[in-house]
Amino acid sequence: MFTTPAFAQAAGAAGDTGGMLMSLLPFVLIFIIMYFLILRPQQKKVKEHAEMVKNIRRGDTIITSGGLVGKVTKVIDDDTVEFEVAEGIRARQMRQMITGVRAKGEPLSDRADNGKAAKPGKDAKGKETEAKDAEAKDDSATK
C-alpha cells in the first residue's frame, strides 16, 4: 500500500539492455541492405561515368544530356569539349554533361591514310565497301 508506482517500474528496467539492442537491429539491417542495393551500385556508376568522360578524345561520337549526338572535333580543356552536330555546326559542351560515347574515334597518329586513299574496309554485313565503290566508279567511267 505504501509502495509508489515509480519504484515498481525501476526494478523491472534493470535487465532491458537486450531489448534495446533488438529494437535497433531492424534499422541496422535496413541500412546494410540499402548500402548494397542502392549506394554501392550508384557509386560504381558515377566512377564509370567519370572514367568515360576522362577518356573522351577527338573523333569520338558522343551523346549529350540534352540528346544531341555529335563527333568531338576538339578537346578544349579538362572541363570542355567542342563537337560537331552537323557539317559546319559546332557546339561546346561541359564534359560532365556527356551521357555516353557511341563510337570511339581513331587517334590521329594511328590513322593509316595520312592523306592517302583509304584501305578497303568491311561494312556491318562483312562485305568490302571500298572495292564495290571502286567498281561502281569504273563502270560509270566506261559508259
Accessible surface in RSA format (square Angstrom, percent):
REM  Atomic radii and reference values for relative SASA: ProtOr
REM  Chains: A
REM  Algorithm: Lee & Richards
REM  Probe-radius: 1.40
REM  Slices: 20
REM RES _ NUM      All-atoms   Total-Side   Main-Chain    Non-polar    All polar
REM                ABS   REL    ABS   REL    ABS   REL    ABS   REL    ABS   REL
RES MET A   1   220.40 114.1 144.86  95.9  75.54 179.8 120.38 102.3 100.02 132.5
RES PHE A   2   202.63 101.4 174.71 108.2  27.92  72.7 179.50 108.8  23.14  66.2
RES THR A   3   111.99  79.6  90.46  91.7  21.52  51.3  68.87  92.5  43.12  65.2
RES THR A   4    80.09  57.0  76.25  77.3   3.84   9.1  68.32  91.8  11.76  17.8
RES PRO A   5   105.55  76.9  97.00  88.4   8.55  31.1 104.89  86.6   0.65   4.1
RES ALA A   6    71.32  65.6  61.92  95.6   9.40  21.4  65.03  91.6   6.29  16.7
RES PHE A   7   155.24  77.7 147.80  91.5   7.44  19.4 149.72  90.8   5.52  15.8
RES ALA A   8    72.53  66.7  50.09  77.3  22.44  51.0  59.66  84.0  12.88  34.1
RES GLN A   9   135.28  75.6 120.87  88.3  14.42  34.3  47.09 100.2  88.19  66.9
RES ALA A  10    66.80  61.4  48.74  75.2  18.06  41.1  55.48  78.1  11.33  30.0
RES ALA A  11    81.84  75.3  51.28  79.1  30.57  69.5  63.39  89.3  18.46  48.9
RES GLY A  12    64.81  79.9   0.00   N/A  64.81  79.9  41.60 114.2  23.21  52.0
RES ALA A  13    64.37  59.2  46.28  71.4  18.09  41.2  51.65  72.7  12.72  33.7
RES ALA A  14    89.74  82.5  55.20  85.2  34.54  78.6  67.86  95.6  21.88  57.9
RES GLY A  15    72.46  89.4   0.00   N/A  72.46  89.4  39.75 109.1  32.71  73.3
RES ASP A  16    89.93  63.0  83.71  83.3   6.22  14.7  20.09  47.3  69.84  69.7
RES THR A  17   112.25  79.8 103.46 104.9   8.79  21.0  78.00 104.8  34.25  51.8
RES GLY A  18    42.56  52.5   0.00   N/A  42.56  52.5  39.83 109.3   2.73   6.1
RES GLY A  19    41.75  51.5   0.00   N/A  41.75  51.5  28.88  79.3  12.87  28.8
RES MET A  20   130.68  67.7 124.44  82.4   6.23  14.8  91.61  77.9  39.07  51.8
RES LEU A  21   123.20  68.6 120.48  86.2   2.71   6.8 122.60  86.1   0.60   1.6
RES MET A  22   125.17  64.8 116.94  77.4   8.23  19.6  96.07  81.7  29.10  38.6
RES SER A  23    65.52  55.4  50.94  68.0  14.57  33.6  49.65 105.7  15.87  22.2
RES LEU A  24    91.30  50.8  91.30  65.3   0.01   0.0  91.30  64.1   0.01   0.0
RES LEU A  25    77.68  43.3  76.01  54.4   1.67   4.2  77.52  54.4   0.16   0.4
RES PRO A  26    68.48  49.9  65.40  59.6   3.08  11.2  68.37  56.4   0.11   0.7
RES PHE A  27   138.56  69.3 132.49  82.1   6.08  15.8 133.32  80.8   5.24  15.0
RES VAL A  28    78.48  51.6  75.31  68.2   3.17   7.6  78.45  68.2   0.03   0.1
RES LEU A  29    90.19  50.2  90.14  64.5   0.05   0.1  90.14  63.3   0.05   0.1
RES ILE A  30   104.03  59.2 102.32  76.2   1.71   4.1 103.26  74.4   0.77   2.1
RES PHE A  31   123.46  61.8 121.51  75.3   1.95   5.1 123.33  74.8   0.13   0.4
RES ILE A  32    79.10  45.0  77.89  58.0   1.21   2.9  79.10  57.0   0.00   0.0
RES ILE A  33    99.55  56.7  96.45  71.9   3.10   7.5  99.55  71.7   0.00   0.0
RES MET A  34    83.25  43.1  80.52  53.3   2.73   6.5  56.71  48.2  26.55  35.2
RES TYR A  35    82.25  38.4  82.25  46.8   0.00   0.0  49.03  36.8  33.21  40.9
RES PHE A  36   109.13  54.6  97.05  60.1  12.09  31.5  97.05  58.8  12.09  34.6
RES LEU A  37   129.31  72.0 109.37  78.2  19.93  50.1 110.46  77.6  18.85  50.7
RES ILE A  38   102.16  58.1  97.06  72.3   5.10  12.3  99.64  71.8   2.52   6.8
RES LEU A  39    69.95  39.0  69.50  49.7   0.45   1.1  69.78  49.0   0.17   0.4
RES ARG A  40   131.74  55.3 130.61  66.6   1.13   2.7  23.28  31.8 108.47  65.7
RES PRO A  41    65.85  48.0  56.61  51.6   9.24  33.6  61.31  50.6   4.54  28.2
RES GLN A  42    99.15  55.4  96.72  70.7   2.43   5.8  35.81  76.2  63.34  48.0
RES GLN A  43   110.48  61.8 102.68  75.0   7.80  18.6  42.29  90.0  68.19  51.7
RES LYS A  44   134.60  65.7 129.62  79.5   4.97  11.8  76.80  69.1  57.80  61.6
RES LYS A  45   140.01  68.3 137.36  84.3   2.65   6.3  81.90  73.7  58.11  61.9
RES VAL A  46    87.67  57.7  84.78  76.8   2.88   6.9  87.07  75.7   0.60   1.6
RES LYS A  47   156.56  76.4 150.43  92.3   6.12  14.6  98.11  88.3  58.44  62.3
RES GLU A  48   102.70  59.0  94.79  71.7   7.92  18.9  44.92  86.9  57.78  47.2
RES HIS A  49    53.14  29.0  48.49  33.7   4.66  11.9  37.89  39.1  15.25  17.7
RES ALA A  50    51.04  46.9  45.49  70.2   5.55  12.6  46.51  65.5   4.53  12.0
RES GLU A  51    87.52  50.2  85.30  64.5   2.22   5.3  40.68  78.7  46.84  38.2
RES MET A  52    48.55  25.1  40.24  26.6   8.31  19.8  32.48  27.6  16.07  21.3
RES VAL A  53     4.15   2.7   4.15   3.8   0.00   0.0   4.15   3.6   0.00   0.0
RES LYS A  54   141.28  68.9 121.58  74.6  19.70  46.9  79.35  71.4  61.93  66.0
RES ASN A  55    70.80  48.8  59.91  57.9  10.89  26.2  20.96  50.4  49.85  48.2
RES ILE A  56     7.42   4.2   0.00   0.0   7.42  17.9   0.00   0.0   7.42  20.1
RES ARG A  57    96.33  40.4  96.13  49.0   0.20   0.5  38.50  52.6  57.83  35.1
RES ARG A  58   113.11  47.5 107.41  54.8   5.70  13.6  35.66  48.7  77.45  46.9
RES GLY A  59    10.48  12.9   0.00   N/A  10.48  12.9   7.04  19.3   3.43   7.7
RES ASP A  60     0.00   0.0   0.00   0.0   0.00   0.0   0.00   0.0   0.00   0.0
RES THR A  61    28.43  20.2  28.43  28.8   0.00   0.0  17.30  23.2  11.13  16.8
RES ILE A  62     0.00   0.0   0.00   0.0   0.00   0.0   0.00   0.0   0.00   0.0
RES ILE A  63    45.30  25.8  45.30  33.7   0.00   0.0  45.30  32.6   0.00   0.0
RES THR A  64     5.00   3.6   2.66   2.7   2.34   5.6   1.31   1.8   3.69   5.6
RES SER A  65    61.80  52.2  28.72  38.3  33.07  76.2  22.52  48.0  39.28  55.0
RES GLY A  66    73.59  90.8   0.00   N/A  73.59  90.8  39.07 107.2  34.53  77.3
RES GLY A  67    51.51  63.5   0.00   N/A  51.51  63.5  29.64  81.3  21.87  49.0
RES LEU A  68    87.44  48.7  85.91  61.5   1.54   3.9  87.44  61.4   0.00   0.0
RES VAL A  69    61.16  40.2  47.71  43.2  13.45  32.4  47.71  41.5  13.45  36.5
RES GLY A  70     5.89   7.3   0.00   N/A   5.89   7.3   5.89  16.2   0.00   0.0
RES LYS A  71   112.17  54.7 110.91  68.1   1.26   3.0  53.79  48.4  58.38  62.2
RES VAL A  72     1.54   1.0   0.00   0.0   1.54   3.7   0.00   0.0   1.54   4.2
RES THR A  73    30.45  21.7  17.01  17.2  13.43  32.0  20.13  27.0  10.32  15.6
RES LYS A  74   110.83  54.1 108.51  66.6   2.32   5.5  61.26  55.1  49.58  52.8
RES VAL A  75    57.67  37.9  34.00  30.8  23.67  57.0  34.00  29.5  23.67  64.2
RES ILE A  76    55.97  31.8  29.44  21.9  26.52  63.9  30.90  22.3  25.06  68.0
RES ASP A  77    75.13  52.6  63.25  63.0  11.88  28.1  38.92  91.6  36.21  36.1
RES ASP A  78   128.77  90.2 114.30 113.8  14.47  34.2  32.27  75.9  96.50  96.2
RES ASP A  79    84.75  59.4  82.39  82.0   2.36   5.6   9.72  22.9  75.04  74.8
RES THR A  80    22.47  16.0  22.47  22.8   0.00   0.0  10.47  14.1  12.00  18.1
RES VAL A  81     0.00   0.0   0.00   0.0   0.00   0.0   0.00   0.0   0.00   0.0
RES GLU A  82    23.94  13.7  23.94  18.1   0.00   0.0   0.55   1.1  23.38  19.1
RES PHE A  83     0.70   0.4   0.70   0.4   0.00   0.0   0.70   0.4   0.00   0.0
RES GLU A  84    48.12  27.6  43.39  32.8   4.74  11.3   2.86   5.5  45.26  37.0
RES VAL A  85    57.93  38.1  35.31  32.0  22.62  54.5  35.41  30.8  22.52  61.1
RES ALA A  86    48.87  44.9  38.52  59.5  10.35  23.5  48.87  68.8   0.00   0.0
RES GLU A  87   171.60  98.5 141.96 107.4  29.64  70.6  57.07 110.4 114.54  93.5
RES GLY A  88    66.12  81.5   0.00   N/A  66.12  81.5  35.03  96.1  31.09  69.6
RES ILE A  89   104.52  59.5 101.70  75.8   2.82   6.8 104.52  75.3   0.00   0.0
RES ARG A  90   141.51  59.4 110.85  56.5  30.65  73.0  28.18  38.5 113.33  68.7
RES ALA A  91    35.07  32.2  27.01  41.7   8.05  18.3  35.07  49.4   0.00   0.0
RES ARG A  92   156.07  65.5 127.73  65.1  28.34  67.5  42.87  58.6 113.20  68.6
RES GLN A  93    35.24  19.7  31.20  22.8   4.04   9.6   4.15   8.8  31.09  23.6
RES MET A  94   102.01  52.8 100.00  66.2   2.01   4.8  79.53  67.6  22.48  29.8
RES ARG A  95    20.52   8.6  20.52  10.5   0.00   0.0   4.62   6.3  15.90   9.6
RES GLN A  96   120.19  67.2 106.72  78.0  13.47  32.1  55.61 118.4  64.58  49.0
RES MET A  97    95.38  49.4  93.92  62.2   1.46   3.5  67.74  57.6  27.64  36.6
RES ILE A  98     0.19   0.1   0.00   0.0   0.19   0.4   0.00   0.0   0.19   0.5
RES THR A  99    80.09  57.0  56.49  57.3  23.60  56.2  50.38  67.7  29.71  44.9
RES GLY A 100    15.24  18.8   0.00   N/A  15.24  18.8  15.24  41.8   0.00   0.0
RES VAL A 101    36.23  23.8   6.97   6.3  29.25  70.5   7.37   6.4  28.85  78.3
RES ARG A 102   166.26  69.8 128.90  65.7  37.36  88.9  36.86  50.4 129.39  78.4
RES ALA A 103    53.43  49.1  47.81  73.8   5.62  12.8  53.16  74.9   0.28   0.7
RES LYS A 104   112.36  54.8  84.11  51.6  28.25  67.3  76.43  68.8  35.93  38.3
RES GLY A 105    12.68  15.6   0.00   N/A  12.68  15.6  10.62  29.2   2.05   4.6
RES GLU A 106   106.89  61.4 100.66  76.2   6.23  14.8  40.20  77.8  66.69  54.5
RES PRO A 107    45.59  33.2  40.48  36.9   5.11  18.6  45.59  37.6   0.00   0.0
RES LEU A 108   109.01  60.7  99.37  71.1   9.63  24.2  99.93  70.2   9.08  24.4
RES SER A 109   103.93  87.8  66.66  89.0  37.27  85.9  57.63 122.7  46.31  64.9
RES ASP A 110   101.21  70.9  74.00  73.6  27.21  64.3  25.49  60.0  75.72  75.5
RES ARG A 111    91.93  38.6  86.10  43.9   5.83  13.9  14.88  20.3  77.05  46.7
RES ALA A 112    66.17  60.8  32.85  50.7  33.32  75.8  42.35  59.6  23.82  63.1
RES ASP A 113    52.66  36.9  48.16  47.9   4.50  10.6  10.32  24.3  42.34  42.2
RES ASN A 114   113.58  78.3  78.91  76.3  34.67  83.5  34.42  82.8  79.16  76.5
RES GLY A 115    83.19 102.6   0.00   N/A  83.19 102.6  42.07 115.5  41.11  92.1
RES LYS A 116   156.75  76.5 138.42  84.9  18.33  43.6  92.42  83.2  64.33  68.5
RES ALA A 117    95.44  87.8  64.62  99.7  30.82  70.1  76.12 107.2  19.31  51.2
RES ALA A 118    63.28  58.2  43.08  66.5  20.20  46.0  44.36  62.5  18.92  50.1
RES LYS A 119   151.20  73.8 135.82  83.3  15.39  36.6  90.41  81.4  60.79  64.8
RES PRO A 120    88.16  64.3  65.50  59.7  22.66  82.4  65.56  54.1  22.60 140.5
RES GLY A 121    31.25  38.5   0.00   N/A  31.25  38.5  31.04  85.2   0.21   0.5
RES LYS A 122   147.87  72.1 114.01  70.0  33.85  80.6  59.89  53.9  87.98  93.7
RES ASP A 123    63.25  44.3  44.83  44.6  18.43  43.6  29.57  69.6  33.68  33.6
RES ALA A 124   115.84 106.5  65.93 101.7  49.91 113.5  79.32 111.7  36.52  96.7
RES LYS A 125   166.55  81.3 131.35  80.6  35.20  83.8  86.31  77.7  80.24  85.5
RES GLY A 126    41.53  51.2   0.00   N/A  41.53  51.2  25.00  68.6  16.52  37.0
RES LYS A 127   101.79  49.7  96.10  59.0   5.69  13.5  59.66  53.7  42.13  44.9
RES GLU A 128    85.30  49.0  80.14  60.6   5.16  12.3  22.22  43.0  63.07  51.5
RES THR A 129    46.65  33.2  42.74  43.3   3.91   9.3  37.42  50.3   9.23  14.0
RES GLU A 130    69.25  39.8  66.52  50.3   2.73   6.5   9.88  19.1  59.37  48.5
RES ALA A 131    36.49  33.6  28.70  44.3   7.79  17.7  35.97  50.7   0.52   1.4
RES LYS A 132   111.85  54.6 107.28  65.8   4.57  10.9  79.50  71.6  32.35  34.5
RES ASP A 133    74.67  52.3  72.16  71.8   2.51   5.9  16.44  38.7  58.23  58.1
RES ALA A 134    52.46  48.2  47.42  73.2   5.04  11.5  51.73  72.9   0.73   1.9
RES GLU A 135   108.80  62.5 107.28  81.2   1.52   3.6  39.40  76.2  69.40  56.7
RES ALA A 136    61.47  56.5  50.80  78.4  10.68  24.3  56.54  79.6   4.94  13.1
RES LYS A 137   146.46  71.5 142.06  87.2   4.40  10.5  87.85  79.1  58.61  62.4
RES ASP A 138    90.62  63.5  89.11  88.7   1.50   3.6  24.04  56.6  66.57  66.4
RES ASP A 139    84.58  59.2  83.54  83.2   1.04   2.4  18.29  43.0  66.29  66.1
RES SER A 140    77.15  65.2  57.64  76.9  19.51  44.9  45.16  96.2  31.99  44.8
RES ALA A 141    83.73  77.0  46.47  71.7  37.26  84.8  57.82  81.4  25.90  68.6
RES THR A 142   117.91  83.9  80.32  81.4  37.59  89.6  75.72 101.7  42.19  63.8
RES LYS A 143   204.39  99.7 140.02  85.9  64.38 153.3 115.44 103.9  88.95  94.8
END  Absolute sums over single chains surface
CHAIN  1 A    11918.6       9740.1       2178.4       7398.1       4520.5
END  Absolute sums over all chains
TOTAL         11918.6       9740.1       2178.4       7398.1       4520.5
